[in-house]
Amino acid sequence: MNLMSTRTAHIIILMVLLLPFPFEINQLSAQTNNALPVLRVSFDGKFKKGMTEYLNGKMQLTDVDGSVVEMSAKFKTRGATAASYMMKPSFNMKLQSDDYSEEFDSTLLDLRSCSSWILDAMAIDRICMRNRVCFDIWNEFSRLPYETQFDSRYGTIGRFIEVYINDKYYGIYCLNDRINRKLLDLKKTKEENDGSVTVRGILYKSGTSNINPQEKPGYNEDSTACVVSWHNAWELTYPDEYGGIQAWQALQDAFANGRNAEFVKKYFYLENLADYQILIMALSIGDNWGNKNHYLSVRNINKDINDPDPAEADKRRFVLIPWDLDTSLGGRYDGKYYDGNYSVWDVKSIGNNALYPISAVIGDAEYKAILKRRWIEGRKGAFSIESVKAKLEKYRDLFIESGAWQRMVTYFDSQKSKPKYVNDLAREIELIEEWYEARFHEMDAYFGIEDGVEIITMPDSSDKAVYDLWGRKVETPFLYPGIYIRDGKIIVQ
């Protein structure tokens, strides 16, 4: 080291020693090297458990390059489970015009332009990344069966940030966009000349406390929530202001045909259903296999499913969409599973039980073949051990190298009320990776795959029929190139 660099180092050390001590955590800036973006929100009052009204306030978002977005916004807490963790509340943020008269779209942190955002506190997730990792996997693995301006994506995207609420530090959050009409390219509600409204695109969300009791079918007061069957309640996410029979008829018809496999094949996309089941099975997502935490959408409920134009008929089909994926990768809704103790919800049990509409086709040969094919494709890509580990380690390194994890742990260690977290993030990620590697092999065993090679059960040698590699009988063989099985022998065409 030369004299000049030594002298410079001494000056820097002296300046550091002269800084006020102890370091105040609320002095953190996103301009700090390797820091996360910083969001500061302010409003009159405070968040309360079960609050239903939005609070007017301001937001200031500073990206890692020092760029700043400041806007008026409204804030409200969100999530039933999250309401028990008000020391680190999840909340909705709606960007507003200066006078709060209308919502205002804006692009935040290079995410898509929209007005409504989710600030996910991940208060029950001890590694603060399960929801984000699972949606990253979903976005890589599955796409809508039609084109949209967002490359047919139908999972959320997000960025990790650090959050201050009314100048108080709350730790690591994830700023996520929403599943909404614009993302899914649903047809807008139409106002007719006579003043009536025609509902077209629809988005239903499973699981809601906006209607009680839930033992009998019925609507809440404004018909924006509906009990379809016993303890099977839904809310109208879009259009949320036009409830009623017109809006709910499509969902009610679907459940009325709940055991009808042919109805499901006609009104749903089997590959979409298979993708959802693979997601739940491979990542052991416990809170998304019953009457909650998923969406059903239709691009236009007024289209005819029997339209001779398949593109038009498809607009009447449902799409199944996941939501809130934090009870995944061995975790649990209360943060109880960690430090090597993870979910034991085995793949076979998931495969033997299913939510509607998957329950109607779970034993159907065509659906089973699609399901197996999608795992074979997914295991080489989004669900590969290497790919899942890479996603976990990317966020692990971001949290640790930015110092954000240690700041959050230091802060909440000193508080009486705490969210769920681990002190040693690197160790926890290592254990979760071990859990997923075992899960991956369990998935392979379920689908009859050993060391990457599919195990095929050969038909009886006395059987002269021809089968494809999925075990399906082929009525008119050899029309297309491929591999077939006949009389116990493999035939390559």
GIURSUL-V967929 format. One record per run of one state. SS is the DSSP state (helix for helix, strand for strand, loop for the rest). FROM is the first residue (numbers start at 1). TO is the last residue. If there is no record, write none. Layout:
# GIURSUL-V967929
SS/FROM/TO ; SS/FROM/TO
This chain:
# GIURSUL-V967929
loop/1/2 ; helix/3/17 ; loop/18/24 ; helix/25/27 ; loop/28/36 ; strand/37/43 ; loop/44/54 ; strand/55/62 ; loop/63/67 ; strand/68/77 ; loop/78/80 ; helix/81/84 ; loop/85/85 ; helix/86/88 ; loop/89/90 ; strand/91/96 ; loop/97/102 ; strand/103/103 ; loop/104/105 ; strand/106/106 ; loop/107/113 ; strand/114/114 ; loop/115/115 ; strand/116/120 ; loop/121/129 ; helix/130/141 ; loop/142/157 ; strand/158/165 ; loop/166/167 ; strand/168/176 ; loop/177/180 ; helix/181/184 ; loop/185/189 ; strand/190/191 ; loop/192/196 ; strand/197/198 ; loop/199/201 ; strand/202/206 ; loop/207/217 ; strand/218/219 ; loop/220/224 ; strand/225/229 ; loop/230/231 ; strand/232/238 ; loop/239/244 ; helix/245/256 ; loop/257/260 ; helix/261/267 ; strand/268/268 ; loop/269/269 ; helix/270/283 ; loop/284/293 ; strand/294/298 ; loop/299/309 ; helix/310/316 ; loop/317/317 ; strand/318/322 ; loop/323/346 ; helix/347/352 ; loop/353/357 ; helix/358/361 ; loop/362/364 ; helix/365/378 ; loop/379/384 ; helix/385/401 ; loop/402/403 ; helix/404/413 ; loop/414/424 ; helix/425/446 ; loop/447/448 ; strand/449/450 ; loop/451/452 ; strand/453/454 ; loop/455/465 ; strand/466/467 ; loop/468/472 ; strand/473/473 ; loop/474/482 ; strand/483/486 ; loop/487/488 ; strand/489/492 ; loop/493/493
